Amino acid sequence: MLRYNSIIKRTLYLMVVVLLSSCNTIRQVYHRPDGITDGIFRDMEEQDSVNNIATIPWNDFFTDPTLQSLIGEAINHNFDLQVAVARIKQAEANFKQSKAELLPTLELDANAKYRSEGGFDDYSKQYNLSASAGWELDIWGKLRSSKRASMNALLESGAYKRAVQTQLVADVASYYYTLLAYDAQMKILEQTVQTYIEDVKSMKLLKENNTATGADLVQSEANRYSAEVSIPELKQTIRETENSMSLLLGRAPGSIERTSLDVQEMDKNLNPGIPSQLLANRPDVREAEFALRYYTEMTNVARAYFYPSLSITAEGGLNNTSMSGFFDTSSLFSNIVGGLTGPVFNQRANRQRLEVARAQQEEYLATFKKTVISAGIEVSNALYAYQIASDKIGLRTKQISFLEKSVDYTKQLMKYRSSTNYTDVLTSEQNLLSARLNNVNDQLARLTAIIDLYRSLGGGI
């Protein structure tokens, strides 16, 4: 008999050892894909990783006090950001629940039973007060993997909130600079209209002196109104842009306080850092990786369903047929049970669960890689757009200088040479107006490129 008990103990010990050693092989440890950031910054030399502009806080990056105030208002009141915060609260609740599943459960029960045996005066009584506890031993790591999955879901929601804020800061700045550009173009149009009004007066004098024709006078009038008609259209665009920005700020539609395009200072060292920093700085990249880690852990959870679960339950309390003797030691009872439950007929369901989890893991691995490459493309595009806009500003400045001279020369020639007609003046003036308006667009394009670079690197926190 002793030899038989010894064999049973050794067998049980061997089973426990096998179970515990198998536990290490069930869980798949997450490893970030190698070389995921290689070559994602196109045609770019190695940069200084210390002075990456993404590490600059938004209130230091944008120096306009009015813009700083608007960004702060948006962060405090934007509706999308409020939704992101609500998602964090949901993820926090799920994470707390996943931690609680690792703890034993405890239940209390108190009841009294009266059962009739034959009549109203003949019945039995039973009084019970008990407590029961249950605990599932997480030998396969299913509950721990579920907890890690919930943790990654919480981190993912935090990264989503940061991504929303990064985009929000960029959008507010972009709308703000767009309004400044519209204001600058409005000023140019208003000044041009005044210039064209003076041209009409000059043409009338020239016509009276037989230097200009009636056709020239009509053309000068038409030229004035062609510029003036653009003003109402631009006012409508400004109003619509202000309304869109008001939504970002979480306020009712209204005017937006702002300064001017001339006072903006954005000449910064646009250092994008090194590609691998995108994994740490850019919120949507972090969000995609946390999603991948979540589904990696969910695959571990699905794999653990193939193995038996070990649980321990304990119960104790008081039970008696009389309240007078309810608290006697004879009323005490207790029991403890250990059970090993394994899947038998639900293998198909377990296989389906694992197949779905693996497919989701593959999906989010591809999503993570795509997000990283997309981030690199955005950085490269923003840097190139900044360089192109800067080049265009230099060339446009020279173009405007020569067009201003062309307008002056043609006006002077028209006064003293009959071979010069108003068509030459008209062409020169229209080219000059177009160049001035395009110069504002070039300045806006450079500012937008800086904002895009800042956002694409993960700045705005």
Phi and psi in degrees as a GROMACS rama.xvg file:
@    title "Ramachandran Plot"
@    xaxis  label "Phi"
@    yaxis  label "Psi"
@TYPE xy
-62.7089  -39.5993  LEU-2
-64.4244  -37.3172  ARG-3
-65.3843  -43.439  TYR-4
-64.4939  -36.5937  ASN-5
-64.7244  -39.5347  SER-6
-65.2034  -40.6757  ILE-7
-63.3437  -44.2841  ILE-8
-62.0613  -43.1855  LYS-9
-64.9374  -39.4953  ARG-10
-63.1042  -44.6876  THR-11
-62.9656  -40.5797  LEU-12
-63.062  -42.2283  TYR-13
-64.4076  -37.9142  LEU-14
-64.2264  -41.9032  MET-15
-62.7719  -42.8521  VAL-16
-62.0689  -43.7412  VAL-17
-63.9953  -42.5255  VAL-18
-61.5229  -46.1589  LEU-19
-67.2117  -37.5111  LEU-20
-71.0624  -33.0648  SER-21
-69.3109  -28.0798  SER-22
-58.8478  -35.9554  CYS-23
-69.3392  -25.7593  ASN-24
-88.8847  -14.0553  THR-25
-76.0371  -44.4106  ILE-26
-77.0701  130.469  ARG-27
-94.2204  117.921  GLN-28
-81.6216  133.545  VAL-29
-71.0899  134.848  TYR-30
-131.756  128.64  HIS-31
-65.43  137.758  ARG-32
-57.6355  138.569  PRO-33
-74.4153  147.56  ASP-34
63.7046  24.7794  GLY-35
-70.6755  -23.2463  ILE-36
-104.73  7.24439  THR-37
-64.42  123.967  ASP-38
71.2261  16.2146  GLY-39
-81.2925  -15.9952  ILE-40
-95.112  104.432  PHE-41
-70.6997  133.644  ARG-42
50.9976  44.5623  ASP-43
-128.737  131.004  MET-44
-77.2699  163.426  GLU-45
-59.7197  131.385  GLU-46
-108.237  167.897  GLN-47
-73.912  124.392  ASP-48
-82.9667  -11.2086  SER-49
-80.3447  -42.8477  VAL-50
-96.5373  34.019  ASN-51
-61.7855  127.314  ASN-52
-65.8875  -18.4542  ILE-53
-65.324  -21.6827  ALA-54
-82.4654  -5.99197  THR-55
-80.5235  124.974  ILE-56
-59.7851  150.323  PRO-57
-61.8098  -33.1431  TRP-58
-76.7265  -8.11916  ASN-59
-98.0261  -30.1662  ASP-60
-72.2997  -43.4212  PHE-61
-98.4511  115.804  PHE-62
-95.4734  -9.65151  THR-63
-71.7442  117.192  ASP-64
-58.7508  -36.6424  PRO-65
-65.2434  -43.0242  THR-66
-64.667  -40.178  LEU-67
-58.5653  -42.9684  GLN-68
-63.9502  -40.3605  SER-69
-67.0278  -41.0952  LEU-70
-64.2964  -42.5735  ILE-71
-60.5522  -40.2991  GLY-72
-63.4194  -41.4814  GLU-73
-64.1478  -42.2854  ALA-74
-62.7759  -33.8169  ILE-75
-82.0248  -24.6569  ASN-76
-127.931  -3.7741  HIS-77
-64.7701  135.866  ASN-78
-70.4642  -39.9498  PHE-79
-63.0154  -36.5022  ASP-80
-69.036  -34.9153  LEU-81
-65.5905  -37.2776  GLN-82
-63.1077  -41.8679  VAL-83
-62.7936  -39.8862  ALA-84
-65.0347  -39.7049  VAL-85
-62.6073  -36.7044  ALA-86
-65.4368  -36.0749  ARG-87
-62.6492  -42.2901  ILE-88
-62.3469  -39.1194  LYS-89
-63.7691  -44.2449  GLN-90
-65.4226  -36.5453  ALA-91
-63.2595  -41.2126  GLU-92
-63.8205  -42.1285  ALA-93
-65.2241  -37.3242  ASN-94
-66.6827  -41.9056  PHE-95
-61.8796  -38.6159  LYS-96
-65.0623  -39.7316  GLN-97
-66.0749  -33.9363  SER-98
-68.9789  -37.564  LYS-99
-65.5383  -27.1957  ALA-100
-68.0955  -18.8495  GLU-101
-79.828  -13.1295  LEU-102
-94.1267  155.797  LEU-103
-65.0072  151.74  PRO-104
-95.547  148.004  THR-105
-134.574  129.58  LEU-106
-130.495  142.249  GLU-107
-114.08  142.975  LEU-108
-142.765  130.513  ASP-109
-134.589  127.87  ALA-110
-154.393  159.717  ASN-111
-132.192  133.018  ALA-112
-120.076  134.96  LYS-113
-126.013  123.013  TYR-114
-128.232  125.764  ARG-115
-75.337  136.499  SER-116
-100.789  -25.5786  GLU-117
-166.365  -29.4718  GLY-118
-152.93  -176.12  GLY-119
-70.2607  -26.0993  PHE-120
-92.0971  -7.27465  ASP-121
-117.95  96.6729  ASP-122
-147.369  155.062  TYR-123
-100.995  153.414  SER-124
-123.448  145.786  LYS-125
-145.468  123.662  GLN-126
-114.392  134.746  TYR-127
-139.342  134.009  ASN-128
-136.418  115.206  LEU-129
-141.839  160.696  SER-130
-133.656  137.938  ALA-131
-130.062  146.016  SER-132
-133.04  142.954  ALA-133
-134.671  145.902  GLY-134
-147.841  122.53  TRP-135
-93.6082  119.613  GLU-136
-74.9813  122.638  LEU-137
-85.0199  63.9991  ASP-138
-72.7751  -22.9103  ILE-139
-100.299  -1.69434  TRP-140
79.4764  13.9645  GLY-141
-62.8801  -47.1176  LYS-142
-69.8427  -36.7214  LEU-143
-67.9393  -38.4193  ARG-144
-65.1755  -38.4897  SER-145
-63.9972  -38.0821  SER-146
-65.2382  -43.5517  LYS-147
-64.4233  -36.6146  ARG-148
-62.8773  -43.1637  ALA-149
-65.1506  -36.6974  SER-150
-62.3971  -43.283  MET-151
-68.2459  -32.5058  ASN-152
-65.5714  -37.2684  ALA-153
-65.9142  -44.4389  LEU-154
-65.1069  -35.9008  LEU-155
-63.3727  -42.3358  GLU-156
-65.7573  -34.9294  SER-157
-65.7886  -41.0826  GLY-158
-66.3452  -36.0896  ALA-159
-62.4049  -41.7816  TYR-160
-62.2874  -41.7631  LYS-161
-64.7684  -38.24  ARG-162
-64.361  -40.6707  ALA-163
-63.6132  -42.0475  VAL-164
-67.2403  -41.4893  GLN-165
-57.9727  -46.7096  THR-166
-66.9466  -37.4655  GLN-167
-63.5804  -46.667  LEU-168
-59.4838  -43.8693  VAL-169
-64.631  -41.0109  ALA-170
-66.4434  -42.9224  ASP-171
-61.7736  -45.5332  VAL-172
-63.2155  -40.4554  ALA-173
-64.6237  -45.7046  SER-174
-62.0236  -40.6723  TYR-175
-61.8937  -49.325  TYR-176
-67.9174  -31.8409  TYR-177
-64.0352  -41.635  THR-178
-64.1061  -39.4408  LEU-179
-62.4924  -39.0847  LEU-180
-66.4572  -41.5811  ALA-181
-61.8885  -40.7233  TYR-182
-61.3458  -41.7397  ASP-183
-64.6393  -40.6292  ALA-184
-68.4234  -35.3624  GLN-185
-62.832  -41.8459  MET-186
-62.4448  -41.6907  LYS-187
-63.238  -44.0313  ILE-188
-64.2136  -43.6025  LEU-189
-63.8585  -41.5815  GLU-190
-65.2071  -38.4333  GLN-191
-66.0121  -40.9091  THR-192
-60.2519  -43.0539  VAL-193
-62.5272  -39.4217  GLN-194
-63.3744  -41.3302  THR-195
-68.2934  -32.9087  TYR-196
-64.0844  -40.5088  ILE-197
-65.9051  -34.7541  GLU-198
-62.3409  -40.484  ASP-199
-61.651  -41.9576  VAL-200
-62.2625  -41.3769  LYS-201
-65.79  -39.301  SER-202
-64.9007  -35.7626  MET-203
-62.9489  -41.6331  LYS-204
-65.7928  -42.2737  LEU-205
-64.0703  -36.5567  LEU-206
-66.7912  -41.1045  LYS-207
-61.8504  -30.3887  GLU-208
-92.1516  8.53987  ASN-209
62.9637  21.5973  ASN-210
-88.1817  -28.2781  THR-211
-121.954  158.914  ALA-212
-99.9402  172.058  THR-213
-63.239  -34.5284  GLY-214
-63.9335  -37.6017  ALA-215
-63.7302  -40.5344  ASP-216
-64.9318  -42.5427  LEU-217
-64.0694  -40.4691  VAL-218
-63.7867  -36.9676  GLN-219
-66.8941  -38.634  SER-220
-63.6173  -45.2524  GLU-221
-63.2134  -37.1952  ALA-222
-62.8128  -39.7209  ASN-223
-61.8871  -47.8471  ARG-224
-73.2118  -26.5515  TYR-225
-65.3311  -32.262  SER-226
-79.102  -39.1781  ALA-227
-69.422  -31.0755  GLU-228
-68.7963  -19.6561  VAL-229
-74.5709  -20.0698  SER-230
-66.2384  -48.133  ILE-231
-60.4999  -38.4683  PRO-232
-62.103  -42.1575  GLU-233
-68.1798  -36.6602  LEU-234
-61.4203  -39.9252  LYS-235
-64.424  -42.2117  GLN-236
-63.0506  -41.1479  THR-237
-62.6986  -43.9319  ILE-238
-62.3977  -44.4801  ARG-239
-65.5357  -37.7668  GLU-240
-66.4708  -40.4714  THR-241
-61.8935  -40.3357  GLU-242
-64.7986  -41.4894  ASN-243
-64.1789  -40.2959  SER-244
-68.4806  -34.1813  MET-245
-60.2516  -37.5212  SER-246
-63.4858  -41.0157  LEU-247
-61.1857  -35.0628  LEU-248
-80.2467  -7.35629  LEU-249
73.1819  29.5644  GLY-250
-126.582  166.514  ARG-251
-67.1808  155.058  ALA-252
-57.4904  138.924  PRO-253
-177.462  -178.954  GLY-254
-71.07  154.314  SER-255
-114.784  123.064  ILE-256
-68.3764  140.285  GLU-257
-161.179  166.602  ARG-258
-98.5172  -129.581  THR-259
-138.929  162.09  SER-260
-66.9243  -28.7658  LEU-261
-67.4777  -26.1021  ASP-262
-95.9153  3.40434  VAL-263
-77.5305  133.716  GLN-264
-121.635  106.77  GLU-265
-129.717  25.442  MET-266
-82.972  84.0919  ASP-267
-112.719  163.45  LYS-268
-77.4742  99.8624  ASN-269
-81.111  70.0284  LEU-270
-87.6365  115.358  ASN-271
-82.0213  -3.9866  PRO-272
75.7342  -151.434  GLY-273
-111.257  152.887  ILE-274
-55.1215  -38.1032  PRO-275
-63.794  -19.7764  SER-276
-69.2128  -19.0283  GLN-277
-60.799  -31.4421  LEU-278
-66.9904  -25.5775  LEU-279
-101.316  -30.3262  ALA-280
-95.7298  -35.5501  ASN-281
-85.8339  119.965  ARG-282
-62.8071  -40.4259  PRO-283
-69.6029  -28.0281  ASP-284
-67.9498  -43.9766  VAL-285
-63.6064  -39.8835  ARG-286
-60.4152  -44.2611  GLU-287
-64.6422  -37.4677  ALA-288
-71.0947  -38.5349  GLU-289
-64.0402  -35.5429  PHE-290
-64.4674  -41.2095  ALA-291
-63.1968  -42.6005  LEU-292
-64.044  -37.2182  ARG-293
-60.0167  -48.6975  TYR-294
-74.1616  -22.2775  TYR-295
-64.5947  -44.1816  THR-296
-68.8118  -35.0806  GLU-297
-67.2106  -29.3757  MET-298
-64.7949  -40.1822  THR-299
-62.5066  -40.3288  ASN-300
-62.1563  -45.961  VAL-301
-62.6304  -37.2211  ALA-302
-67.967  -32.8963  ARG-303
-69.2795  -20.773  ALA-304
-66.5841  -17.0986  TYR-305
-75.8264  -11.5094  PHE-306
-111.97  152.576  TYR-307
-67.1954  152.367  PRO-308
-106.282  142.002  SER-309
-111.29  123.154  LEU-310
-131.535  152.271  SER-311
-126.584  129.902  ILE-312
-124.998  143.122  THR-313
-136.239  144.36  ALA-314
-142.152  142.885  GLU-315
-160.46  158.51  GLY-316
166.421  -153.319  GLY-317
-124.977  139.462  LEU-318
-147.492  125.658  ASN-319
-158.071  158.687  ASN-320
-90.4167  -2.81473  THR-321
-137.309  138.463  SER-322
-70.8167  -28.669  MET-323
-66.2189  -32.2507  SER-324
-108.309  18.1466  GLY-325
-64.3679  -34.7905  PHE-326
-96.5105  12.839  PHE-327
-72.0059  157.14  ASP-328
-64.2559  -23.2621  THR-329
-69.0231  -16.183  SER-330
-85.0957  -11.2649  SER-331
-70.356  141.638  LEU-332
-146.514  154.681  PHE-333
-159.862  154.639  SER-334
-157.811  155.217  ASN-335
-137.472  135.203  ILE-336
-134.217  134.07  VAL-337
-113.55  135.488  GLY-338
-136.432  143.832  GLY-339
-117.118  113.553  LEU-340
-114.113  126.043  THR-341
-122.912  152.15  GLY-342
-71.1593  136.327  PRO-343
-122.965  -58.9527  VAL-344
-101.391  3.21511  PHE-345
-111.742  29.352  ASN-346
-64.6207  -36.2437  GLN-347
-63.9079  -42.0583  ARG-348
-64.481  -38.9866  ALA-349
-67.0981  -40.2057  ASN-350
-64.8724  -41.5887  ARG-351
-61.6957  -42.9384  GLN-352
-60.3301  -42.8027  ARG-353
-69.4328  -41.1275  LEU-354
-63.1336  -41.7734  GLU-355
-63.9732  -44.3138  VAL-356
-63.3261  -41.3998  ALA-357
-65.0625  -40.8855  ARG-358
-64.3407  -39.4369  ALA-359
-65.7023  -37.207  GLN-360
-64.2489  -41.9829  GLN-361
-64.3351  -40.2695  GLU-362
-59.9688  -46.309  GLU-363
-80.2088  -18.7908  TYR-364
-67.2805  -44.7238  LEU-365
-64.6333  -38.642  ALA-366
-63.387  -41.5042  THR-367
-62.2096  -47.5151  PHE-368
-62.0244  -42.5071  LYS-369
-63.0852  -40.1423  LYS-370
-63.6458  -41.0855  THR-371
-64.1054  -47.281  VAL-372
-64.8979  -40.4338  ILE-373
-61.5525  -38.4075  SER-374
-62.9015  -43.3134  ALA-375
-62.6183  -38.7796  GLY-376
-63.6428  -43.2969  ILE-377
-62.8617  -40.0896  GLU-378
-62.1558  -47.7299  VAL-379
-62.3831  -43.0899  SER-380
-63.3516  -41.5516  ASN-381
-65.6701  -42.8765  ALA-382
-62.8607  -42.9568  LEU-383
-68.4629  -38.907  TYR-384
-63.2771  -37.7382  ALA-385
-64.1806  -43.0866  TYR-386
-65.8722  -42.924  GLN-387
-63.5227  -44.1978  ILE-388
-63.6043  -38.9161  ALA-389
-64.3923  -41.7274  SER-390
-63.4945  -42.1956  ASP-391
-65.3592  -36.3342  LYS-392
-62.6695  -42.1801  ILE-393
-62.3086  -44.9573  GLY-394
-69.8183  -38.3682  LEU-395
-66.144  -34.6102  ARG-396
-60.9741  -42.4561  THR-397
-66.3961  -40.306  LYS-398
-60.645  -45.405  GLN-399
-62.349  -40.7341  ILE-400
-58.7752  -45.3771  SER-401
-73.4842  -33.2618  PHE-402
-68.4038  -37.065  LEU-403
-60.9044  -41.4847  GLU-404
-65.7348  -38.2026  LYS-405
-62.8841  -41.4801  SER-406
-63.3743  -44.9647  VAL-407
-62.2373  -44.7539  ASP-408
-63.6223  -45.9825  TYR-409
-66.7887  -34.1921  THR-410
-66.7006  -41.6619  LYS-411
-66.145  -41.1614  GLN-412
-64.4943  -35.906  LEU-413
-66.252  -32.0509  MET-414
-68.9413  -31.3654  LYS-415
-117.746  -8.457  TYR-416
-130.429  122.815  ARG-417
-70.1387  -17.5115  SER-418
-73.8809  -15.9597  SER-419
-96.0132  122.76  THR-420
-106.791  177.397  ASN-421
-72.6527  -17.8865  TYR-422
-59.8002  -37.9591  THR-423
-64.9878  -42.6836  ASP-424
-64.2349  -44.4409  VAL-425
-58.6012  -46.6568  LEU-426
-61.6608  -43.4735  THR-427
-64.4635  -41.9536  SER-428
-67.7657  -41.3224  GLU-429
-65.8994  -39.0289  GLN-430
-65.077  -38.4415  ASN-431
-66.499  -43.8243  LEU-432
-61.6933  -44.7488  LEU-433
-61.6602  -40.9708  SER-434
-65.9009  -39.9309  ALA-435
-66.5223  -42.9455  ARG-436
-64.5555  -40.1908  LEU-437
-67.779  -29.9696  ASN-438
-63.6143  -38.8439  ASN-439
-64.3471  -41.5817  VAL-440
-61.8363  -37.3956  ASN-441
-64.6119  -41.6904  ASP-442
-63.9415  -41.7517  GLN-443
-64.1369  -39.3647  LEU-444
-62.7252  -38.4243  ALA-445
-68.3441  -43.2024  ARG-446
-62.6908  -40.9169  LEU-447
-64.1858  -38.5283  THR-448
-63.9943  -38.8055  ALA-449
-64.3488  -43.9859  ILE-450
-61.9547  -44.9034  ILE-451
-61.9724  -39.7054  ASP-452
-65.6237  -44.5715  LEU-453
-59.446  -45.8075  TYR-454
-68.4498  -42.837  ARG-455
-66.8562  -21.019  SER-456
-89.3301  -5.68656  LEU-457
98.8874  14.6919  GLY-458
-78.9283  162.694  GLY-459
117.053  14.2044  GLY-460
